[in-house]
Amino acid sequence: MATTDTYIQGNYAPVRDEITAVDLPVTGTIPAALDGRLMRIGPNPVEDAAAGDHWFTGTGMAHGVRIRDGRADWYRNRYVVSDRVSEALGRPITPGPRFHDGEGTANTNIIEHAGMTLAIVEAGSPPVLLTDELETVERIDFGGTLDGSFSAHPKRDPLTGELHVATYHWTWDFIRYLVVDTAGSVRHSVDVPVGHSPMVHDVAITESSILLLDFPCHFDLDVAMTGAQLPYVWKDDQPSRVGVLPRHGSADDVTWCEVDPCYVFHPLNAFDLADGRIQLDVARHDSVFKTVRNGPAEGNPTLDRWILDPATGHTTETRLDDRSHEFPRHDERLEGRESRIGYTVGFTGAEGPAYKHDLVSGDVEVHSFGEGRVSQEMVFVPRSVDSAEDDGWCMSYVHDATTDKADVVILDAQDFTGEPIATIHLPQRVPFGFHGNWAPAE
Ligand SMILES: [Fe+2]
């Protein structure tokens, strides 16, 4: 059970050094076909941390490992330079636009789009452009086409390469849906009224629809007035529902499908069924910020399947696996399409296994990284552009409690329970954080 100081202790605590290490030691053999960067980001408070600090609001720090020719060329970690970082470390203010009077923290995801490496976050701060080597360049507004909140979870349509994004801000009583084109401009925007100010962490897409997540964790002005770092709290009297927005539809076209009370940060994937319904797999929390206010820690998140019926607003809910699962990922060449395999990691407890789910048969394979070794989110990298689903590698940053350092572990996805094919040893730990991605070299 999380306590008020969980998120400042152990491997949640920030690291202080920004390191450049080259030619990293490797156990095993890195596949020669891997050529790119394994990027990761999470909160790393630049100030002294205090009990009760919210996990979600710490200054961002990006980590990356450059892999090519069977070698791990370098590891780097760098602050994403927000105003807090500038003030604390005496660095220049990061240029670029500001939204909603924010101080520019971007700590939740790091993606590659339109040739840019971007640190991104929900609910206010603009994307922050980084160099390939993770140095902060500027805040961006996609060439003047973005004028408010972005999100940490754009979904890339594999057919078009465009990003589909759900955004929100505490002053908005709507969820804003955006499409960012392949050149990096917002080309489409729809505001969907919801009548309250929910925390909207992610989105799902199918070939026909955008799935908007509206769960009963809302902005609370009274809590904000107490000085809470993240004034979003559980609202027992508000609905849990998924809005089905047709791809080219307007707000009037949204149909809402109710589910039992819960919170979802992360869908695994979604796709259209032949009969007009939609299958959506999610990591489901019973509640968040109801009793524990500084992180999601109100019971094990489970892996659940929802069959949404936009014609009736009814949802059929099935528990797929009742162990603790978070940070679900899949082969993103199948984003919004029928996919069979999902990857998750355990979210609570000292052991941090990873899971591979056959979402058709229900089979689950478990990879244990060993005693005291905890995997952060897994990233699937296909063996080649046209290899089959699941034919590739699962890569993650793994914390080792014995050495108090991190490894990047590479598994053969099709030998998921087998020994890692390569383990890259990093010179320091990588704090428990949020998300990352593989950025292939050009
Ligand atoms: Fe997330």
Residues whose N, C-alpha, C, O or C-beta is under 5 A from the ligand:
A	BS01	LIG	none
